[in-house]
Amino acid sequence: MVSRRKLHLSIFILLLFLLLPSFSNAQGFVLPRVTFGVDQARGPNEVALSLQILLLLTVLSLAPAIIIMVTSFIRIAIVFSFTRMALATQQMPPNQVLMGLALFLTLFIMAPTIGKINKDAVQPFLKKKISAAQLYERGIKPIRAFMFRQAREKDIALFLHLAKGKRPKTRKDIPTYVLIPAFIISELTTAFKIGIIIFVPFIIIDMVVASTLMSMGMIMLPPVMVSLPFKIILFYLVDGWNLLIQKLVQGFG
């Protein structure tokens, strides 16, 4: 099988090289040329511009992780993982399905915040009414407000203590670099609490099935195989996905 795949790949590459000249000579078709070079800077302005581009590329590469860490995605993803573990359905639903659903739920929950950022920060910046610094100041306010609603005071106080900062008088005095980790561990704590509640009924089913099999002398039969259908039936009868997502979304209200 491996040799056959290599043969097909070799044939495809050979045909590609044979057909490229004919395509490049065709009228109206031009092959793109990609170049990359490093030249000597002619002045401080060019050095500053290069550093800005490098910083921008770094921020863009970290943007997905940053966006995930300051939204509702953390709690939703962890709760979904706990749900699948409690059901003991192995890889059902698939991880791609759960993460896709978590992303769409995150967009649904964060829609008011995103809309406010777009209205107060992005659109004025695109119309050149505000500067890039004002774009950040206006854009971070709705995100901070969302994180403050979900972060526990205990966690905020912990990171303020670790940062050795002054005791804040208002929320504006709390730095964003303190608020973000406090929000993350608050979300982790909340997700684990929900996970415990999800596990309880399914553990009871496992215990009942295991005790029944032991009393019947069916030691060689794995209890998981017997309890799995009952877990799925219970989850279906209570309309589990509807109930779970309803409580998740309401928890961010």
C-alpha positions in Angstrom: 0.0 0.0 0.0 2.8 2.4 0.9 4.7 1.7 -2.4 1.6 2.2 -4.4 1.0 5.6 -2.8 4.6 6.6 -3.5 4.1 5.5 -7.1 1.0 7.6 -7.5 2.7 10.6 -5.9 5.7 10.2 -8.3 3.4 10.0 -11.3 1.5 13.1 -10.2 4.7 15.2 -9.7 6.0 14.1 -13.1 2.8 15.1 -14.8 2.8 18.4 -13.0 6.3 19.3 -14.3 5.4 18.2 -17.8 2.2 20.3 -17.9 3.6 23.4 -16.3 5.4 24.7 -19.4 2.3 24.4 -21.5 0.2 26.2 -18.9 2.7 29.0 -18.5 2.8 29.6 -22.3 -1.0 29.7 -22.6 -2.5 33.1 -23.3 -3.7 35.0 -20.3 -2.1 32.6 -17.8 0.9 33.8 -15.8 2.6 31.7 -13.1 3.2 33.7 -9.9 6.7 34.2 -8.6 7.3 34.3 -4.9 10.5 35.9 -3.6 11.9 36.5 -0.2 14.9 38.6 0.6 16.7 40.4 3.4 18.3 43.7 2.6 20.3 46.2 4.6 18.2 48.9 6.2 18.9 52.4 4.9 17.6 54.2 8.0 15.9 54.0 11.4 12.5 54.2 9.9 13.0 51.0 7.9 14.2 49.2 11.0 11.1 50.4 13.0 8.8 49.3 10.2 10.4 45.8 10.1 10.0 45.4 13.8 6.4 46.5 13.6 5.7 43.9 10.9 7.5 41.2 13.0 5.4 42.1 16.0 2.2 42.1 13.9 3.0 38.6 12.6 3.7 37.4 16.1 0.3 38.8 17.4 -1.5 37.2 14.4 0.0 33.8 15.1 -1.1 34.0 18.8 -4.5 35.6 18.0 -6.5 32.3 18.0 -5.1 31.3 21.4 -5.7 34.8 22.8 -9.3 34.9 21.5 -10.1 31.5 22.9 -8.6 32.4 26.4 -10.8 35.5 26.8 -14.1 34.1 25.7 -16.6 31.5 26.8 -14.9 28.8 24.8 -12.9 27.4 27.7 -15.9 26.5 29.8 -17.9 25.1 26.9 -15.1 22.9 25.6 -14.3 21.4 29.0 -18.0 20.7 29.8 -18.4 18.9 26.5 -15.3 16.8 27.2 -16.7 15.9 30.7 -20.0 15.0 29.1 -18.4 12.6 26.7 -16.3 11.1 29.5 -19.4 10.6 31.7 -21.3 8.9 28.9 -18.2 6.7 28.2 -18.9 6.7 24.5 -15.2 6.9 23.6 -14.9 9.2 20.6 -18.6 9.8 20.0 -19.5 12.5 19.3 -16.1 13.1 17.5 -13.8 15.8 18.8 -14.3 17.9 15.7 -18.0 18.0 16.2 -17.7 19.0 19.9 -15.1 21.7 19.1 -17.2 23.0 16.2 -20.3 23.3 18.4 -18.2 25.0 21.1 -17.0 27.6 18.6 -20.5 28.3 17.3 -21.8 28.6 20.9 -18.9 30.9 21.7 -19.9 33.2 18.7 -23.5 33.1 19.9 -22.6 34.0 23.5 -20.0 36.6 22.5 -22.2 38.2 19.8 -23.3 41.2 21.9 -19.6 41.8 23.0 -18.4 41.5 19.4 -21.1 43.8 18.1 -20.1 46.5 20.7 -16.5 46.2 19.8 -17.3 46.6 16.1 -19.6 49.6 16.7 -17.4 51.5 19.2 -13.9 50.6 18.0 -13.5 48.9 14.7 -15.9 51.0 12.6 -14.6 54.4 13.8 -11.0 53.1 13.2 -11.8 52.0 9.7 -13.4 55.5 9.1 -10.1 57.0 10.4 -11.9 58.8 13.2 -9.8 57.3 16.0 -6.1 56.1 16.3 -4.8 52.6 16.8 -4.3 53.4 20.6 -7.9 54.5 20.9 -8.9 51.3 18.9 -7.3 49.2 21.6 -8.8 51.2 24.5 -12.3 51.1 23.2 -12.1 47.5 22.0 -10.8 46.1 25.3 -13.6 47.6 27.4 -16.3 45.2 26.3 -14.0 42.2 26.7 -13.0 43.4 30.2 -16.6 43.8 31.2 -17.4 40.2 30.0 -14.4 38.8 32.0 -15.4 40.8 35.1 -18.9 39.2 35.0 -17.4 35.7 35.0 -14.2 36.1 37.1 -14.3 35.4 40.8 -13.1 38.1 43.2 -11.0 35.4 44.9 -9.1 34.7 41.7 -8.6 38.4 40.9 -7.3 39.0 44.5 -4.9 36.1 44.0 -3.2 37.5 40.9 -3.2 41.0 42.4 -1.3 39.6 45.3 1.1 37.6 43.1 1.7 40.7 41.0 2.3 42.7 44.2 0.1 45.5 42.9 -1.7 48.1 44.9 -5.2 47.5 46.1 -7.5 48.7 43.4 -10.3 51.1 44.2 -12.4 50.4 41.1 -12.3 47.9 38.3 -10.4 50.4 36.1 -7.4 50.0 38.4 -7.2 46.3 37.7 -4.7 45.6 34.9 -5.8 43.4 32.0 -2.8 41.1 32.5 -4.1 40.4 36.0 -7.7 40.0 34.9 -7.1 37.5 32.1 -5.5 34.7 34.2 -8.1 35.3 36.9 -10.8 34.8 34.3 -9.2 31.6 33.0 -8.9 29.9 36.3 -12.4 31.0 37.2 -13.7 29.4 34.0 -11.8 26.2 34.8 -13.3 26.1 38.3 -16.8 26.6 37.0 -16.4 24.0 34.2 -15.2 21.4 36.8 -18.2 22.1 39.0 -20.5 21.5 36.1 -18.5 18.4 35.2 -19.1 17.0 38.7 -22.8 17.5 38.4 -22.9 15.8 35.0 -20.9 12.8 36.3 -23.2 12.0 39.3 -26.2 10.4 37.6 -24.0 8.4 35.2 -21.8 7.1 38.1 -25.0 5.9 39.9 -25.9 4.0 36.7 -22.5 2.4 36.7 -22.7 1.4 40.3 -26.2 -0.1 39.9 -25.2 -2.1 36.8 -21.9 -3.3 38.5 -23.8 -4.4 41.6 -26.4 -6.2 39.6 -23.8 -8.1 37.5 -21.9 -9.1 40.7 -25.1 -10.4 42.3 -25.9 -12.4 39.2 -22.4 -13.9 39.1 -21.6 -12.4 35.7 -18.1 -11.3 36.7 -16.6 -11.7 33.2 -19.1 -9.3 31.5 -17.7 -5.7 31.5 -20.2 -3.4 33.3 -19.4 -0.6 30.9 -20.9 -2.6 28.0 -24.2 -3.0 29.9 -24.3 0.5 31.4 -23.6 2.4 28.2 -27.0 1.8 26.6 -28.7 2.9 29.8 -26.6 6.1 29.9 -27.5 7.0 26.3 -31.2 6.3 27.0 -31.1 8.5 30.1 -29.3 11.3 28.2 -31.9 11.0 25.4 -35.0 11.0 27.7 -33.9 14.1 29.5 -33.1 15.8 26.2 -29.5 16.1 27.4 -28.0 18.3 24.7 -30.8 20.8 24.9 -30.7 21.0 28.7 -26.9 21.2 28.8 -26.5 23.9 26.2 -29.4 25.9 27.7 -27.7 25.9 31.1 -24.3 26.8 29.6 -25.7 29.8 27.7 -27.7 31.0 30.7 -24.6 30.7 32.9 -23.0 33.6 30.9 -26.1 35.8 31.3 
